[in-house]
Amino acid sequence: GHIANSSGTYALNGGQLSSGDQCVGDNGTGLFTHTGGTNTVSGGNLCLGAMADGNGTYNLSGAGVLSSAGWEFVGAAGSGTFTQSGGTNTISGTSGRLRLGHNSGSEGTYNLNGGMLVLSAIDVGDGNYRSFLIPGIFVQTIAFAGASAAIGLNADMNSGIIDRFKSLPM
């Protein structure tokens, strides 16, 4: 979908695709389905939803391998969705990072349902990672507190203190 009101579809099921830049849904609608093989973006960026009217979708699954040496823009100025249910997405290089919702008014969504995402940095909306960090810290806090309580209960049960409490008159 390079021009407004246009659409395009690409399916990579095996083999190798290599390019400098890739744009899915430039000013129209684009769909890239990647179930196998290797897609290498070597000198530029992968962009989903490049322009304000652009809508780009990338679906990575199976044994597909995506390797980007630059930025991966999911919703650069338009709307972008990246859904990963398998495969590997590696964003590397000195300027390599994942950017969700790059410009004002853009929308970017990354759904990681399986597979592996390897990156050095992520920018969400206004260029920060708070949307990922705060919920992650919250979940970690609950998990560690639960683990600590379980370890303490196990120690109490093994030492017999629970049996002593049961034997006390109430």
Accessible surface in RSA format (square Angstrom, percent):
REM  Atomic radii and reference values for relative SASA: ProtOr
REM  Chains: A
REM  Algorithm: Lee & Richards
REM  Probe-radius: 1.40
REM  Slices: 20
REM RES _ NUM      All-atoms   Total-Side   Main-Chain    Non-polar    All polar
REM                ABS   REL    ABS   REL    ABS   REL    ABS   REL    ABS   REL
RES GLY A   1    21.15  26.1   0.00   N/A  21.15  26.1   1.93   5.3  19.22  43.0
RES HIS A   2   132.15  72.2 122.55  85.2   9.60  24.6  83.16  85.7  48.99  57.0
RES ILE A   3   121.03  68.9 118.32  88.1   2.71   6.5 120.57  86.8   0.46   1.3
RES ALA A   4    45.45  41.8  35.08  54.1  10.38  23.6  35.12  49.5  10.33  27.4
RES ASN A   5   160.31 110.6 112.85 109.1  47.46 114.3  40.10  96.5 120.21 116.2
RES SER A   6    39.95  33.8  29.37  39.2  10.58  24.4  37.36  79.6   2.59   3.6
RES SER A   7    92.24  77.9  61.96  82.7  30.28  69.8  25.60  54.5  66.65  93.4
RES GLY A   8    30.17  37.2   0.00   N/A  30.17  37.2  27.28  74.9   2.89   6.5
RES THR A   9   106.08  75.5  68.61  69.6  37.47  89.3  45.29  60.8  60.79  91.9
RES TYR A  10    97.48  45.5  94.23  53.6   3.25   8.5  75.93  57.1  21.55  26.6
RES ALA A  11    60.30  55.4  36.14  55.8  24.15  54.9  36.14  50.9  24.15  64.0
RES LEU A  12     9.65   5.4   9.11   6.5   0.53   1.3   9.65   6.8   0.00   0.0
RES ASN A  13   103.55  71.4  80.69  78.0  22.87  55.1  30.75  74.0  72.81  70.4
RES GLY A  14    41.05  50.6   0.00   N/A  41.05  50.6  27.20  74.7  13.85  31.0
RES GLY A  15    58.27  71.9   0.00   N/A  58.27  71.9  41.03 112.6  17.24  38.6
RES GLN A  16   135.55  75.8  97.56  71.3  37.99  90.5  26.46  56.3 109.09  82.7
RES LEU A  17    46.01  25.6  44.53  31.9   1.49   3.7  46.01  32.3   0.00   0.0
RES SER A  18    70.51  59.6  42.80  57.1  27.71  63.8  23.72  50.5  46.79  65.6
RES SER A  19    33.77  28.5  23.45  31.3  10.32  23.8  33.77  71.9   0.00   0.0
RES GLY A  20    36.93  45.5   0.00   N/A  36.93  45.5  25.04  68.7  11.90  26.6
RES ASP A  21   100.76  70.6  80.57  80.2  20.19  47.7  31.12  73.2  69.65  69.5
RES GLN A  22    20.59  11.5  13.93  10.2   6.66  15.8  19.60  41.7   0.98   0.7
RES CYS A  23    65.35  49.4  33.12  36.9  32.22  75.7  29.57  74.9  35.78  38.6
RES VAL A  24    13.37   8.8  10.06   9.1   3.31   8.0  13.37  11.6   0.00   0.0
RES GLY A  25     1.51   1.9   0.00   N/A   1.51   1.9   0.00   0.0   1.51   3.4
RES ASP A  26    26.83  18.8  26.35  26.2   0.48   1.1   4.63  10.9  22.20  22.1
RES ASN A  27    42.38  29.2  41.61  40.2   0.77   1.9   3.54   8.5  38.83  37.5
RES GLY A  28     4.33   5.3   0.00   N/A   4.33   5.3   4.32  11.8   0.01   0.0
RES THR A  29    71.71  51.0  71.54  72.5   0.16   0.4  44.93  60.4  26.77  40.5
RES GLY A  30     3.82   4.7   0.00   N/A   3.82   4.7   2.72   7.5   1.10   2.5
RES LEU A  31    65.35  36.4  62.75  44.9   2.61   6.6  62.75  44.1   2.61   7.0
RES PHE A  32     9.84   4.9   9.84   6.1   0.00   0.0   9.84   6.0   0.00   0.0
RES THR A  33    41.56  29.6  41.56  42.1   0.00   0.0  34.38  46.2   7.19  10.9
RES HIS A  34     0.00   0.0   0.00   0.0   0.00   0.0   0.00   0.0   0.00   0.0
RES THR A  35    53.40  38.0  45.02  45.6   8.37  20.0  38.06  51.1  15.34  23.2
RES GLY A  36     7.63   9.4   0.00   N/A   7.63   9.4   7.63  20.9   0.00   0.0
RES GLY A  37    22.51  27.8   0.00   N/A  22.51  27.8  13.20  36.2   9.31  20.8
RES THR A  38    41.73  29.7  41.73  42.3   0.00   0.0  17.27  23.2  24.46  37.0
RES ASN A  39     0.00   0.0   0.00   0.0   0.00   0.0   0.00   0.0   0.00   0.0
RES THR A  40    32.92  23.4  32.92  33.4   0.00   0.0  27.60  37.1   5.32   8.0
RES VAL A  41     0.33   0.2   0.00   0.0   0.33   0.8   0.00   0.0   0.33   0.9
RES SER A  42    63.93  54.0  47.87  63.9  16.07  37.0  31.95  68.0  31.98  44.8
RES GLY A  43    70.21  86.6   0.00   N/A  70.21  86.6  34.93  95.8  35.28  79.0
RES GLY A  44    13.07  16.1   0.00   N/A  13.07  16.1  13.01  35.7   0.05   0.1
RES ASN A  45    49.67  34.3  48.28  46.7   1.40   3.4   4.83  11.6  44.84  43.3
RES LEU A  46     1.32   0.7   1.28   0.9   0.04   0.1   1.28   0.9   0.04   0.1
RES CYS A  47    18.10  13.7  18.10  20.2   0.00   0.0  11.15  28.3   6.95   7.5
RES LEU A  48     0.47   0.3   0.47   0.3   0.00   0.0   0.47   0.3   0.00   0.0
RES GLY A  49     0.00   0.0   0.00   N/A   0.00   0.0   0.00   0.0   0.00   0.0
RES ALA A  50    19.04  17.5  13.23  20.4   5.81  13.2  13.23  18.6   5.81  15.4
RES MET A  51   101.35  52.5 100.58  66.6   0.77   1.8  77.69  66.1  23.66  31.3
RES ALA A  52    83.45  76.7  59.71  92.1  23.74  54.0  59.77  84.2  23.68  62.7
RES ASP A  53   108.35  75.9  85.75  85.4  22.60  53.4  20.23  47.6  88.11  87.9
RES GLY A  54     2.67   3.3   0.00   N/A   2.67   3.3   0.00   0.0   2.67   6.0
RES ASN A  55    67.13  46.3  66.93  64.7   0.20   0.5   8.60  20.7  58.53  56.6
RES GLY A  56     0.03   0.0   0.00   N/A   0.03   0.0   0.00   0.0   0.03   0.1
RES THR A  57    35.90  25.5  35.90  36.4   0.00   0.0  17.92  24.1  17.98  27.2
RES TYR A  58     0.00   0.0   0.00   0.0   0.00   0.0   0.00   0.0   0.00   0.0
RES ASN A  59    48.47  33.4  48.28  46.7   0.19   0.5  16.88  40.6  31.59  30.5
RES LEU A  60     0.74   0.4   0.00   0.0   0.74   1.9   0.00   0.0   0.74   2.0
RES SER A  61    31.14  26.3  31.14  41.6   0.00   0.0  18.63  39.7  12.51  17.5
RES GLY A  62    53.90  66.5   0.00   N/A  53.90  66.5  37.78 103.7  16.12  36.1
RES ALA A  63    82.12  75.5  62.74  96.8  19.38  44.1  71.14 100.2  10.98  29.1
RES GLY A  64     0.05   0.1   0.00   N/A   0.05   0.1   0.00   0.0   0.05   0.1
RES VAL A  65    57.60  37.9  57.60  52.1   0.00   0.0  57.60  50.1   0.00   0.0
RES LEU A  66     0.00   0.0   0.00   0.0   0.00   0.0   0.00   0.0   0.00   0.0
RES SER A  67    36.90  31.2  36.58  48.8   0.32   0.7  12.47  26.6  24.43  34.2
RES SER A  68     0.19   0.2   0.00   0.0   0.19   0.4   0.19   0.4   0.00   0.0
RES ALA A  69    42.65  39.2  33.73  52.1   8.92  20.3  34.38  48.4   8.27  21.9
RES GLY A  70     7.27   9.0   0.00   N/A   7.27   9.0   7.14  19.6   0.13   0.3
RES TRP A  71    61.06  24.5  61.06  29.6   0.00   0.0  46.91  25.0  14.16  23.0
RES GLU A  72     0.82   0.5   0.82   0.6   0.00   0.0   0.79   1.5   0.02   0.0
RES PHE A  73    29.38  14.7  28.94  17.9   0.44   1.1  28.94  17.5   0.44   1.3
RES VAL A  74     1.11   0.7   1.11   1.0   0.00   0.0   1.11   1.0   0.00   0.0
RES GLY A  75     0.03   0.0   0.00   N/A   0.03   0.0   0.00   0.0   0.03   0.1
RES ALA A  76    10.88  10.0  10.88  16.8   0.00   0.0  10.88  15.3   0.00   0.0
RES ALA A  77    25.97  23.9  19.07  29.4   6.90  15.7  19.16  27.0   6.81  18.0
RES GLY A  78     5.68   7.0   0.00   N/A   5.68   7.0   5.35  14.7   0.33   0.7
RES SER A  79    38.56  32.6  38.23  51.0   0.33   0.8  20.84  44.4  17.73  24.8
RES GLY A  80     1.81   2.2   0.00   N/A   1.81   2.2   0.13   0.4   1.68   3.8
RES THR A  81    43.81  31.2  43.75  44.4   0.06   0.1  20.49  27.5  23.31  35.2
RES PHE A  82     0.18   0.1   0.18   0.1   0.00   0.0   0.18   0.1   0.00   0.0
RES THR A  83    36.83  26.2  35.87  36.4   0.96   2.3  27.82  37.4   9.01  13.6
RES GLN A  84     0.00   0.0   0.00   0.0   0.00   0.0   0.00   0.0   0.00   0.0
RES SER A  85    64.86  54.8  42.27  56.4  22.59  52.0  26.79  57.1  38.07  53.3
RES GLY A  86    10.68  13.2   0.00   N/A  10.68  13.2  10.68  29.3   0.00   0.0
RES GLY A  87    14.77  18.2   0.00   N/A  14.77  18.2   7.77  21.3   7.00  15.7
RES THR A  88    38.97  27.7  38.94  39.5   0.03   0.1  16.52  22.2  22.46  33.9
RES ASN A  89     0.00   0.0   0.00   0.0   0.00   0.0   0.00   0.0   0.00   0.0
RES THR A  90    38.88  27.7  38.88  39.4   0.00   0.0  28.77  38.6  10.12  15.3
RES ILE A  91     3.37   1.9   0.00   0.0   3.37   8.1   0.00   0.0   3.37   9.1
RES SER A  92    53.12  44.9  48.23  64.4   4.89  11.3  34.53  73.5  18.59  26.1
RES GLY A  93    47.36  58.4   0.00   N/A  47.36  58.4  29.64  81.3  17.72  39.7
RES THR A  94   155.67 110.7 112.48 114.0  43.19 102.9  91.90 123.4  63.77  96.4
RES SER A  95    59.31  50.1  51.43  68.6   7.87  18.1  40.44  86.1  18.87  26.4
RES GLY A  96     3.40   4.2   0.00   N/A   3.40   4.2   0.00   0.0   3.40   7.6
RES ARG A  97    74.08  31.1  74.08  37.8   0.00   0.0   5.43   7.4  68.65  41.6
RES LEU A  98     0.53   0.3   0.53   0.4   0.00   0.0   0.53   0.4   0.00   0.0
RES ARG A  99    32.59  13.7  32.55  16.6   0.04   0.1   0.00   0.0  32.59  19.8
RES LEU A 100    10.38   5.8   8.75   6.3   1.63   4.1   8.97   6.3   1.41   3.8
RES GLY A 101     8.60  10.6   0.00   N/A   8.60  10.6   5.37  14.7   3.23   7.2
RES HIS A 102    64.03  35.0  51.52  35.8  12.51  32.0  28.20  29.1  35.83  41.7
RES ASN A 103    70.52  48.6  61.67  59.6   8.85  21.3  18.89  45.5  51.62  49.9
RES SER A 104   122.59 103.6  83.09 110.9  39.50  91.0  57.37 122.2  65.22  91.4
RES GLY A 105    76.98  94.9   0.00   N/A  76.98  94.9  41.93 115.1  35.04  78.5
RES SER A 106    18.18  15.4   0.00   0.0  18.18  41.9   0.12   0.3  18.05  25.3
RES GLU A 107   119.41  68.6 114.79  86.8   4.61  11.0  39.00  75.4  80.41  65.7
RES GLY A 108    23.33  28.8   0.00   N/A  23.33  28.8   0.04   0.1  23.30  52.2
RES THR A 109    64.79  46.1  61.81  62.7   2.98   7.1  35.61  47.8  29.19  44.1
RES TYR A 110    28.47  13.3   5.85   3.3  22.62  58.9   5.85   4.4  22.62  27.9
RES ASN A 111    54.04  37.3  50.27  48.6   3.77   9.1  11.19  26.9  42.85  41.4
RES LEU A 112    91.33  50.9  60.13  43.0  31.20  78.4  60.13  42.2  31.20  84.0
RES ASN A 113   107.32  74.0  67.02  64.8  40.30  97.0  27.51  66.2  79.80  77.1
RES GLY A 114    24.70  30.5   0.00   N/A  24.70  30.5  23.74  65.1   0.96   2.1
RES GLY A 115    51.18  63.1   0.00   N/A  51.18  63.1  15.83  43.4  35.36  79.2
RES MET A 116   110.06  57.0 107.62  71.2   2.44   5.8  88.68  75.4  21.38  28.3
RES LEU A 117    44.74  24.9  18.44  13.2  26.30  66.1  18.44  12.9  26.30  70.8
RES VAL A 118    64.35  42.3  61.68  55.8   2.67   6.4  64.35  55.9   0.00   0.0
RES LEU A 119    55.26  30.8  25.25  18.1  30.01  75.5  28.02  19.7  27.24  73.3
RES SER A 120    92.39  78.1  53.51  71.4  38.88  89.6  53.48 113.9  38.91  54.5
RES ALA A 121    26.30  24.2  19.39  29.9   6.91  15.7  26.30  37.0   0.00   0.0
RES ILE A 122    35.60  20.3  29.60  22.0   6.00  14.5  29.60  21.3   6.00  16.3
RES ASP A 123     9.10   6.4   9.10   9.1   0.00   0.0   0.51   1.2   8.59   8.6
RES VAL A 124    27.87  18.3  25.09  22.7   2.78   6.7  25.09  21.8   2.78   7.5
RES GLY A 125    34.55  42.6   0.00   N/A  34.55  42.6  30.39  83.4   4.15   9.3
RES ASP A 126   109.83  76.9  69.57  69.2  40.26  95.2  49.49 116.5  60.34  60.2
RES GLY A 127    33.56  41.4   0.00   N/A  33.56  41.4   9.08  24.9  24.48  54.8
RES ASN A 128    30.99  21.4  29.32  28.3   1.67   4.0  22.92  55.2   8.06   7.8
RES TYR A 129   120.64  56.3 120.55  68.6   0.09   0.2  73.64  55.3  47.00  57.9
RES ARG A 130   139.40  58.5 137.71  70.2   1.69   4.0  55.75  76.2  83.66  50.7
RES SER A 131    73.08  61.8  49.31  65.8  23.77  54.7  31.08  66.2  41.99  58.8
RES PHE A 132   101.43  50.7  89.38  55.4  12.04  31.3  92.36  56.0   9.06  25.9
RES LEU A 133    75.79  42.2  70.64  50.5   5.15  13.0  75.68  53.1   0.11   0.3
RES ILE A 134   106.02  60.3 105.05  78.3   0.97   2.3 105.05  75.6   0.97   2.6
RES PRO A 135    70.33  51.3  64.92  59.2   5.41  19.7  70.33  58.1   0.00   0.0
RES GLY A 136    35.15  43.3   0.00   N/A  35.15  43.3  32.88  90.2   2.27   5.1
RES ILE A 137    86.43  49.2  85.69  63.8   0.74   1.8  85.69  61.7   0.74   2.0
RES PHE A 138   129.30  64.7 125.57  77.8   3.73   9.7 128.99  78.2   0.31   0.9
RES VAL A 139    96.80  63.7  95.70  86.6   1.10   2.7  96.38  83.7   0.42   1.1
RES GLN A 140   101.26  56.6 100.21  73.2   1.05   2.5  27.42  58.4  73.84  56.0
RES THR A 141    81.63  58.1  75.30  76.3   6.33  15.1  64.70  86.9  16.93  25.6
RES ILE A 142    99.20  56.4  94.32  70.3   4.88  11.8  97.01  69.9   2.19   6.0
RES ALA A 143    56.69  52.1  41.73  64.4  14.96  34.0  51.99  73.2   4.70  12.5
RES PHE A 144   136.26  68.2 131.93  81.7   4.33  11.3 132.49  80.3   3.76  10.8
RES ALA A 145    61.65  56.7  48.14  74.3  13.51  30.7  55.99  78.9   5.65  15.0
RES GLY A 146    41.92  51.7   0.00   N/A  41.92  51.7  35.80  98.3   6.12  13.7
RES ALA A 147    49.53  45.5  39.90  61.6   9.63  21.9  47.64  67.1   1.89   5.0
RES SER A 148    73.78  62.3  62.95  84.0  10.83  25.0  29.15  62.1  44.63  62.5
RES ALA A 149    67.94  62.5  51.82  80.0  16.12  36.7  63.08  88.8   4.86  12.9
RES ALA A 150    59.87  55.0  48.77  75.3  11.10  25.2  55.07  77.6   4.80  12.7
RES ILE A 151   124.56  70.9 121.29  90.4   3.27   7.9 123.67  89.1   0.89   2.4
RES GLY A 152    32.88  40.5   0.00   N/A  32.88  40.5  32.51  89.2   0.37   0.8
RES LEU A 153   100.01  55.7  95.81  68.5   4.20  10.6  97.76  68.7   2.25   6.1
RES ASN A 154    86.39  59.6  83.27  80.5   3.11   7.5  16.94  40.8  69.44  67.1
RES ALA A 155    57.08  52.5  46.86  72.3  10.22  23.2  53.61  75.5   3.46   9.2
RES ASP A 156    62.87  44.0  62.76  62.5   0.11   0.3   0.35   0.8  62.52  62.3
RES MET A 157   115.68  59.9  96.58  63.9  19.10  45.5  78.06  66.4  37.63  49.8
RES ASN A 158   119.47  82.4  84.04  81.2  35.44  85.3  29.78  71.7  89.70  86.7
RES SER A 159    71.33  60.3  45.46  60.7  25.87  59.6  50.57 107.7  20.76  29.1
RES GLY A 160    19.60  24.2   0.00   N/A  19.60  24.2  18.30  50.2   1.30   2.9
RES ILE A 161    54.82  31.2  54.82  40.8   0.00   0.0  54.82  39.5   0.00   0.0
RES ILE A 162    48.03  27.3  48.03  35.8   0.00   0.0  48.03  34.6   0.00   0.0
RES ASP A 163    92.86  65.0  87.06  86.6   5.81  13.7  29.45  69.3  63.41  63.2
RES ARG A 164   142.55  59.9 140.61  71.7   1.94   4.6  66.41  90.8  76.15  46.2
RES PHE A 165   110.13  55.1 109.49  67.8   0.64   1.7 109.70  66.5   0.43   1.2
RES LYS A 166   157.65  76.9 124.93  76.7  32.72  77.9  83.25  74.9  74.40  79.3
RES SER A 167    89.68  75.8  54.67  73.0  35.01  80.6  50.71 108.0  38.97  54.6
RES LEU A 168    98.06  54.6  91.80  65.7   6.26  15.7  92.11  64.7   5.95  16.0
RES PRO A 169   129.19  94.2  99.12  90.4  30.07 109.3 110.61  91.3  18.58 115.4
RES MET A 170   209.81 108.7 130.27  86.2  79.54 189.4 129.24 109.9  80.57 106.7
END  Absolute sums over single chains surface
CHAIN  1 A     9314.2       7145.7       2168.5       5793.7       3520.5
END  Absolute sums over all chains
TOTAL          9314.2       7145.7       2168.5       5793.7       3520.5
